[in-house]
């Protein structure tokens, strides 16, 4: 076979392979696009404004058990070595963080195995600030969701539904975690609300407090209802007041340590 024939044969095979790979990639992209269509539509309509929903995390950030959630030990110093490295000791459920299904199930999905398409999603915000001022253990209710839907349309499939109780303004104060008598007190979701959101196909819920459950909860019923269904939660979010109640797209920079039940995350939204 002549060199020109060999070259032409290789060229045709390469074109055929590229065509096959292009078709395969297109099919995969189409399948992924179908699963995240709501997020992509929202993102396409955004103005490009980005809001950081993540609190700065240090040893003073409030935690559920009151112990520091992070310790930083400098193990390489710039003055000596020309660069710096810290050794971090972190509790998974501290700072602005993810609750993966494995957090409240024996064999649920770990944070490393959360579907990436569920980490970029439409964001719906339920404002309960007025009620939270009167009741530190106020809960998101079915009525709150019904009112949101009446004003804004259906909750998009795969959305994250966030509670804006105004509680993030209390970070750095004892009142973020407890009442003066030492009892836990902060807003959260109710079971009836998360049952409704599960039926609607939401992928996640988020709170601007220490827990998905209100501080007065004795049974963590929201954790035990929401997470075992394969969904995730985000706790201690910030800056929800800077976003519209509808139309933002959430980006969740979840950690990816194997077998993890959650972990600190960088959470942002664009609109």
Residue pairs with C-beta under 8 A, 6 or more apart in sequence:
1 9
32 117
33 40
35 117
35 158
36 117
36 120
36 121
36 158
38 121
38 122
38 156
38 157
38 158
38 159
39 117
39 120
39 121
39 122
39 156
39 158
39 249
42 122
42 156
42 247
42 248
42 249
43 120
43 249
43 270
45 247
46 247
46 248
46 249
46 270
46 271
47 271
48 270
49 270
49 271
50 268
50 269
50 270
51 239
51 242
51 243
51 248
51 268
51 269
51 270
51 271
52 238
52 239
52 266
52 267
52 268
53 96
53 206
53 237
53 238
53 239
53 240
53 250
53 267
53 268
53 269
54 95
54 96
54 237
54 238
54 265
54 266
54 267
54 268
55 61
55 95
55 96
55 168
55 171
55 236
55 237
55 238
57 69
57 70
57 94
57 95
57 96
57 264
58 70
59 68
59 69
59 70
59 71
59 72
60 68
60 172
61 69
61 70
61 94
61 95
61 171
61 236
62 171
62 172
62 176
62 177
62 210
63 69
63 91
63 93
63 94
63 210
64 93
64 177
64 210
64 211
66 177
67 91
69 90
69 91
69 93
69 94
69 95
69 264
70 88
70 89
70 90
70 91
70 94
70 95
70 264
71 88
71 89
71 90
72 86
72 87
72 88
73 86
73 87
73 89
74 84
74 85
74 86
74 87
75 85
75 86
75 87
76 83
76 84
76 85
77 84
78 84
90 263
90 264
92 111
92 260
92 261
92 262
92 263
92 264
93 99
93 103
93 235
93 261
93 262
93 263
94 264
95 236
95 264
96 234
96 235
96 236
96 237
96 238
96 264
96 265
96 266
96 267
97 234
97 235
97 236
97 262
97 263
97 264
97 265
98 111
98 114
98 232
98 233
98 234
98 252
98 254
98 255
98 262
98 263
98 265
99 212
99 223
99 227
99 232
99 233
99 234
99 235
99 261
99 262
100 108
100 109
100 110
100 111
100 114
100 227
100 232
100 260
100 261
100 262
101 108
101 109
101 110
101 227
101 228
101 229
101 230
101 231
101 232
102 108
102 109
102 110
102 111
102 259
102 260
102 261
102 262
103 223
103 227
103 261
103 262
104 220
104 223
104 224
104 227
104 228
105 227
105 228
108 227
108 228
108 230
109 230
110 258
110 259
110 260
110 261
111 232
111 254
111 255
111 256
111 257
111 260
111 261
111 262
111 263
112 255
112 256
112 257
112 258
112 259
112 260
114 232
114 254
117 158
118 158
118 203
118 204
118 232
119 251
119 252
119 253
119 254
120 249
120 250
120 251
120 252
121 156
121 158
121 159
121 160
121 203
121 204
121 249
121 250
121 252
122 156
122 158
122 159
122 160
122 248
122 249
122 250
123 159
123 160
123 162
123 243
123 248
123 249
123 250
123 269
124 148
124 152
124 155
124 156
124 159
124 160
124 161
124 162
124 245
124 246
125 161
125 162
125 163
125 164
125 240
125 243
125 244
125 245
125 246
125 248
126 140
126 144
126 145
126 148
126 161
126 162
126 163
126 164
126 245
127 164
127 245
128 138
128 140
128 144
128 163
128 164
128 165
128 187
129 164
129 165
129 166
131 138
132 138
132 165
132 166
132 167
132 187
133 166
135 187
136 175
136 179
136 185
136 186
136 187
136 215
137 185
137 186
137 187
137 188
137 214
137 215
137 216
138 165
138 187
138 214
139 187
139 188
139 189
139 190
139 193
139 214
140 163
140 187
140 188
140 189
140 190
140 193
141 190
141 192
141 193
142 190
142 192
142 193
142 196
144 193
145 155
145 161
145 193
145 196
145 197
148 155
148 245
149 155
152 245
152 246
153 246
154 200
155 161
155 197
155 200
155 201
155 202
157 200
157 201
157 202
158 201
158 202
158 203
159 201
159 202
159 203
159 204
160 202
160 203
160 204
160 205
160 206
160 234
160 250
160 252
161 197
161 202
161 204
161 205
161 206
162 205
162 206
162 207
162 208
162 234
162 237
162 240
163 187
163 188
163 189
163 205
163 206
163 207
163 208
163 209
164 208
164 240
164 241
165 186
165 187
165 207
165 208
165 209
166 208
166 241
167 176
167 186
167 187
167 208
167 209
168 208
168 236
168 237
168 238
168 239
168 240
170 176
171 236
171 238
174 180
175 185
176 186
176 209
176 210
177 184
177 185
177 186
177 210
177 215
178 184
178 185
178 215
179 185
183 215
183 216
184 215
184 216
185 215
185 216
186 209
186 210
186 211
186 214
186 215
187 207
187 209
187 214
187 215
188 207
188 209
188 211
188 212
188 213
188 214
188 215
188 217
188 222
189 205
189 207
189 212
189 213
189 214
189 222
189 226
190 222
191 221
191 222
191 225
194 205
194 222
194 225
194 226
195 225
197 205
198 225
198 226
198 229
198 231
202 231
203 231
203 232
204 231
204 232
204 233
204 234
204 252
205 212
205 226
205 231
205 233
205 234
206 233
206 234
206 235
206 237
206 267
207 233
207 234
207 235
207 236
207 237
208 236
208 237
208 238
208 240
209 215
209 235
209 236
210 235
210 236
211 217
211 220
211 223
211 235
212 222
212 223
212 226
212 233
212 235
213 220
213 221
213 222
213 223
223 233
226 233
227 233
232 254
234 252
234 265
234 267
237 267
243 269
243 271
244 271
247 271
248 269
248 270
248 271
249 269
249 270
249 271
250 267
250 268
250 269
251 267
251 268
251 269
251 270
252 265
252 267
253 265
253 266
253 267
253 268
254 263
254 265
255 262
255 263
255 264
255 265
257 263
